[in-house]
Amino acid sequence: MLGSLLTAVSVAMATNTFYGAVRDCGGGVSLFHLNRATLDPATPVSGKNLTLYIDYTVPDNLIVFGGTTRYEVSYNFIPFSPTIEPLCQNIPCPLGPGTYTNTSISVWPGDISGMIVMKMKWFDLDSALLQCVEISGQVGDPTRLALAVPWIEKKRRKTSLKRV
């Protein structure tokens, strides 16, 4: 199985197309239901803005008064130390039952080459997972291998939340 995975990664790294995606990484244990997650543009462009749209539902029996957001990044399968910030810095708290949309704009890395995986995990005050969204894909020129791991800076420009 590991051999098959390595073969698939090697083939993917040899192409010039973006082969990643955005997905729910909550593994069925998230308290929120992720209805939809999309990227715009669907094929990120190195050094350009990338917009993440998420549509999620908070169940009827849940009100979130606070918590944390954990950002995890791995570059060429090497994990970086996560960044943690207050959940209510990005969403209005308390957050009650209903369906919401969230839009985040950031810059897709352009000064590195390789595979990048970014996860955003929301936790409540009791550390229960509210939701997890993962964006993964190729950055830069896939034929150029990065020999040193550069500093990856989180570049978030704008976040907005709209109740549906």
Sequence and secondary structure as in RCSB ss.txt:
>XXXX:A:sequence
MLGSLLTAVSVAMATNTFYGAVRDCGGGVSLFHLNRATLDPATPVSGKNLTLYIDYTVPDNLIVFGGTTRYEVSY
NFIPFSPTIEPLCQNIPCPLGPGTYTNTSISVWPGDISGMIVMKMKWFDLDSALLQCVEISGQVGDPTRLALAVP
WIEKKRRKTSLKRV
>XXXX:A:secstr
 HHHHHHHHHHHHTSSS   EEEE STT  SSEEEEEEEESSS  TTSEEEEEEEEEE TT  B  EEEEEEEEE
TTEE   EEEEGGGTS SSB SEEEEEEEEEE   S  EEEEEEEEEEETT  EEEEEEEEEEES TTS  SS  
     EEEEEEEE 
